[in-house]
Amino acid sequence: MEVWILGLARVKKRYHRHGVGEKLYREVEKRLEEAGIRMMIVDTEQGNVEALDFFKKMGFNTAREHIWMTKTLK
């Protein structure tokens, strides 16, 4: 089974450092595990230090480089 979560947004600044993002993330992870999902992959921009730090804190540890290609359609 494959699950895609698109458009995960950041927690408002005033709620940073209160554990809100971690609680939300842990709930998503729990539900995915209950559904039998065995792996998660996250994608963020290289310069998004806050997101990278957050995902490292959540246990993600292997960064892989990949290339996104775009094409503008008429």
Number of C-alpha atoms within 10 A of each C-alpha: 6 7 9 8 7 8 6 7 7 10 14 9 7 7 10 11 10 9 11 13 17 16 11 11 15 13 12 13 16 12 11 15 13 10 10 10 14 10 10 12 8 12 12 10 8 10 8 9 11 10 16 19 11 14 17 13 11 13 8 14 10 8 12 6 6 7 5 4 5 6 5 4 4 3
